[in-house]
Amino acid sequence: KACRGNMAACLYDHVARRAPSPGKVFIETPEGRKVTYGDLAAGSARIANVLADRGVVAGDRIAVQVDKSPDAILLYLACLRAGAVFLPLNTAYTPAEIEYFLGDARPRVFVCEPHNRDKLQAVANSAGVCHVETLGVREDGSLLEAARATPEIFEDVVRGPDDLAAILYTSGTTGRSKGAMLSHDNLASNALTLADYWRFTQDDVLIHALPIYHTHGLFVAMNTMLLAGGSMFFLPKLDPDLMLQLMGRGATAMMGVPTFYTRLLQHPGLTREATKNMRLFVSGSAPLLAETHREWTQRTGHAILERYGMTETNMNTSNPYEGDRVPGAVGFPLPGISVRITHPETAAILPQGEIGMIEVKGPNVFKGYWNMPEKTAAEFRSDGFFITGDLGKIAARGY
């Protein structure tokens, strides 16, 4: 095992310790491809061997701009096992934007779509990237070609809980994008908390139609399901027809953004009967309108569970699994996480009902911004609370 002692320190060790039988399906695609937990272990080992062959050592960054596929998840796990820092990039980023990220993060390896290699090779070269590999959505690309020639076993690199597992660049409202540094414990602690708080088990099947280059699709959905030992229907994008079909084909939960719910509400097939086998609908990444929340409940009999998080912290608060899921509210601080509201100018803690700055503290909070020590220092209070930049209030009953 990569991590020693009684407590797992790195994220992949949590995954390995909690994995169900190797034959259990983790991912099923609309085309019928099935990836089992055994496939995850073998496939990620093969790719980790390729990374090691490319000279990747603990702490090296692996930048990835590829379309959603099961193999992209194998690459993510391979990075964790190789001790590397996973750096997913939005598939809509232009070569000029990619040049900034590669120049800032200085990854050892950059993985892109096969059809983009020619136009991005020069960008990678100018940023000092040692190796450019490709990964497609049809089990193709140079990375998988090399992986097929490597063993299905890999001696995982030892990493500690505070070592970096990922860097996610935030779009930010001002200035250039900042790389949020997330540790193994940041990711593992949050996924374990969510799996417990939202009652995920090996019996759950999640409809996953989110992108996998940001916190919601990669960490909230992916990590939580991995640590619960569940399964996923893995969709390339929002598809209301297919999603409704899957609700009758064994799906038990869905995580989405508000657009998912507004689009599904426009579908005549959305009924109580169609959703009767579902136990949980989660919404995040943007505020869910209270009217959407109420209309969903009227149509389906289910109350959407809205939660609040951000790139730097993963999830901070959640409406309860049992109890009132209040429209327009994002619930309570998750276990182990502290939330307070302060005056934006004086930093004084405000009483209940007053709007102010949301500040959070907990094992979920990131390690700072890559190569930006001054910016990092400015975003934290002396007592360790992170200043989110979001405004909110503690309303009645503590919501």
Secondary structure, 3 states (H helix, E strand, C coil): CCCCCCCCCCHHHHHHHHCCCCCCEEEECCCCCEEEHHHHHHHHHHHHHHHHHCCCCCCCEEEEECCCCHHHHHHHHHHHHCCCEEEECCCCCCHHHHHHHHHHHCCCEEEECHHHHHHHHHHHHHCCCCEEEECCCCCCCHHHHHHCCCCCCCCCCCCCCCCEEEEEEECCCCCCCEEEEEEHHHHHHHHHHHHHHCCCCCCCEEEECCCCCCHHHHHHHHHHHHHHCCEEEECCCCCHHHHHHHHCCCCCEEEECHHHHHHHHCCCCCCCCCCCCCCEEEECCCCCCHHHHHHHHHHHCCCCEEEEEECCCEEEEECCCCCCCCCCCCCEECCCCEEEEECCCCCCECCCCCCEEEEEECCCCCCCECCCHHHHHHCECCCCCEEEEEEECCCHHHC
